[in-house]
Amino acid sequence: MKIHPKTNEYLEGIEAMSHYIEKEKGIEIQYFAKSKDELVDFEAEKPIRGLMERFPNLEEITVHPPLAYYDIELLLYRKKDLLYSELQQLIDLSNEYGIKINIIYHTLSTIQSHRLTTLEDIKEIGNFLKGTKVTIFLENLFMMNEKNTCTVLDLCEEVDSPNIKACIDICHIYCQATTWHSPMKEFIKGYLDKEKCQKYVGHIHFSETKNDDGYLDRKTHGRSHDTIEKLFEDADILREYGMTSEDINWVTEVSEEDYKLRPDQISELEGLSKYREKLA
């Protein structure tokens, strides 16, 4: 497992987390919406160049577009040309720097909805990316209509492209389990398929969900773990489904108060480093 810190497009916290960035040679960037009224380019290039200037030994960067209204199906419905131009820009940057660049897209559609609308389009995207070092990670969300399946794993299976993988956010699984009034370890048995996880997961968003919530009170979503024991427990849940292989990124996606010094994220990075040592 690779342990990657997370910054934002302003590169807040990179000095505080520099030890981990240099050691792990990977990082994720969160971008913010440039318009509330239309789908526009979120301008990926500048932060990538800033990171490469500061950390020239980076080998992998993951791009996370704006959180709201940037789902892959929305782009395919309304701005397919924009999606392809963004991917081409990442391909060009990947070639220029000789690094892997990933991009995360959310989806709100069920697998059946994708079959009826966007599945062939996503297969075309996989063909477009073939032979490049650019990978799309489709991230699971806290959707009420996927109690017995994980849409993004199903979608990756049907697309079957080495350049389209799944991102599993453990906090989102907790949200679903809570919504369905099901204990996490019971809910996940129906939600995740180990064989699909081992084949299609390429990226993890790791954090703790507080107070059995993660949704109604946003302050409970994506926080640092209170104890190393709870961190190990959550990591073990993902390990049981084969998600600790050496090629999977574990990103500490943590909401906190100080985005310059990043104390909570650094605590998660230290905890995951200890967990990885335990597995060795």
N, C-alpha and C positions, 0 to 999 in steps of 0.2 A: 504494500500500500504506500502511495505517495501522499504526503501531507502538505497541502497547499494553503497558504494564508489567503485572505480576501481583502482587497482594497476597493476604492471607488475611483471614478474617472478623474477625481482631483488628486489621486494617489495619497490620500490621507493615511497615515500610520505606517508608511513603508519604511521609515527610518527606525521606528520602534520594532518592527518585525523583520528588519533586514537580515538578522542571523538566520531566520527560517527561510526567507526567500532565497538567500545565497546557498544554503545547505540543500534545500529541496529542489531548487531550480525551476519552480513553478508558482503561479499565482492566478487568482481570479479577479477580474475587474467588474464592479457593478456600475452600470451607466444609469443616467436619469433621463426622464422624458424631456424632449425639446419642444413639444407642443401638446397641449391638452385637447386640441380640436382636430388633429389629423395625424396620420401615420407619416413620419418623416425619418430621415437618416439620423441615427443617434450619435454619429460621429465617433467611430471606434478608433481612428488612427492615432490621434494625438497622445492618449494615455499609453498606448502600446509603445510608441516611439520613446516616450518619457521613461518607461520601465526599462527598455532595452539600453537606453543611454546610461541609466543608473546601475543596472544589473546586466551587463553584456553576456554573462554566462547562462542566462535564462534559457531553458529548453522548451518550456510550455506555458502558454498563456490562455486562459479561458475568459471569454467575453460574455457578460451577462447583460443583455439589453434591458431597457426600462421594464419595470415590473408590471405596469398596467397597460392593457390594450396593445400588447405587442406579441400576442399569441401567433403561432405559426399559421393557423388557419385564417386569421384576419389578414395577414400579409398575402397569403395565397389568394384570398378572395378579392382584395382591393389593391394590393401593391406588389404584385409578383416581381415586377422589374426592380423594385427597391430591394427586395429580398436577395435577388441574384446579384445586384450591384454591390451589396454589402458582403456577400460571400466572395465575390471576385476580389474585393479590396482585401479581405483576410487572406485569400490565396496569394495575392501579390506580396503582402507583408510577410507571410510565412516563407515564401521563396526568397525574399530579400534577406531575411535574418536567419534562415535555415532552421526555423523552430516549428513546433506544433502549435496551432492555434485552434481552439475549440469555441463554439458559440452555443449558448443555451437558449432554447425556445420552450415556452410553456404551451400547453394546449388545454382547452376547456372542453373539447369534443370527446365523445366516447369512441371506442374503436369502430363501432358500427357506423357512426357518423362519418368517420374518416373513410371507411370503405365506400360510402355513398358519395363522397365529395372530394377529398384531398389525397387519398392514398396514392393514386397514380402520379400526382404532382410531386409527392414526397419521394417516390421512387425515382422520378426524373432528377430530383435534387441529388439523390445518392449517386446517380450516374455522372452528374455534373462535377461532383467532388472526387470521383474515383481517381486514384493515383496522386492525390494531393495530401498535404499534411493538415488539412482542415477537417474537423469533425463536428457534427451537430449533436448536441446532447438534448434529448427531449425530457423535460422534467415532470415528475408526478406532482399532481396538485391535490388539495383536499376537496375532492368532488363527492357529492352524495350518491352518484349513480355508478360507482365502481367498487361496490362492497366486496365483490368476489373475483375481482381481477384488477390488474394494474395496466391501464390503457397504454402507457408509453412502452412497456415491455411487449405488449401485444403488437403495437405498431412497429416496433423495431423488428420483431419476428417476421411480420408480413413484408416489410420493406427489404429486409435482409441485405443491408449494405454495411461494409466495414467503416463507412464514414458517417453512419447514423447510429448512435448509441443512446442509452438511457442515463439520466441523472436521477438518483433516488435521494429525496430529502426526507430524513427520518422524522423531522418535525411534522411534515405533512402527513405521514402515516399515523403519528399520534393524534393529529387533528381528526382524521377519519375515524380512528378507533373510538375516540371520545364522542364524536357525533353519533356513532352507531351504538353507543353505550356498551362497548365491548372491550375487555382487557386487551392491551396492546399485543401481548404474545399470542392471544387467541385470534385476534383480528388478522394478524399478519400471515397466519397459516393459509387463509383463503385468498389473501391479497397478493402475496408474492409467490412466484414459482422459482425454486432454487436453480433449476436447469436454465431457465431464461435469464435469471440474474447473472449466473456465471458466464453466459454467452454474450449478453447485451449490455450489462451495466459498465459504464466507463467512468462515472463521476458520482461522488457522494456529497451531499450537503449535510454537515454534522453539527448538531447543537442539542440543547435540552429543551423540552417543553415543560413549562411550569404549571403547577396547580391543575393538572389534568385538563388543560384548556388548549392554548395555542391559537385560538381563533377569536373568541368573543372579546377577550382582553388582549390586545395586540402586544402588550408588554410581557405576556407569557410566551410569546412565539420566538423561537430561535435565540435562546439565552445560553450563557455558559453554564456548565454543570456545577452544582454546589459541592459535589464530592468526587474524588477520583473513583470511588466505588460505583457511583451512578454512571459516570462516563464509561467505565469498563463494561458495565451492564448493557448500556445502549450499543456500544461497539460490538459486544458479543452477539447481540441480536442480528446485526448485519453480517457478522462473520458466519453465523449459522446458515446464511443463505449464499455463502460463497463470495462475499464482496470484499475480501481482504487480499486479493491477489496483487502482485507487484505492479500491475499495469493500471490499477484503478486509483484515481485521484480522490482523496478525502479532503474536502474544503471546510474549514472552520467558518461557517456562515453564522456569525453571532451579532445580534443587536446589542448595543451597549451605549453608555453615556459619553465616553471619551474616545472619539474616533481618531484622535491624534496619537495618543499613547497606547490605545488598544489593550488595556490590561485584561479584559475578559477574553478577548480572542487569544492573547498570548497564553493565558491559562489553559485554554482548550488545546492549543498547539503543544504545550508542554505535556498535557495529559495524554494526547494521542501519541506523542513520541514515546512515552512510557509504555503505552499499550503495545505499540509496535515492537518495542524491546522485549516485552513479555512474550510475544508470539515467536520471536526469533529463536 
